[in-house]
Amino acid sequence: MVNQFLVRFVPKEYSAHPERLCGHNCDRTIQFISQPSGEIVGELCVMDAETMAKDLLEALEEGSKNLSA
């Protein structure tokens, strides 16, 4: 399976829409870039990315528990 997205960590000023990123005053953003077009399809500030990663890990753990039950 080929990755559909590249992930890039950049300073906020390189964001496609820095004014819409967050209210936390993060100075960096994580961009999701479509392959092969290179189009930026999503962005998250650092704090939102950390929250999303935590939520995804919790969902994976819960899903694994449900499958083994």
Protein Blocks (a to p, Z undefined) as FASTA:
>chain_A
ZZfbdcddddfklpfblmlmpmnopabdcdddddfklpafbdcdfklmmmmmmmmmmmmm
mmmmmmmZZ
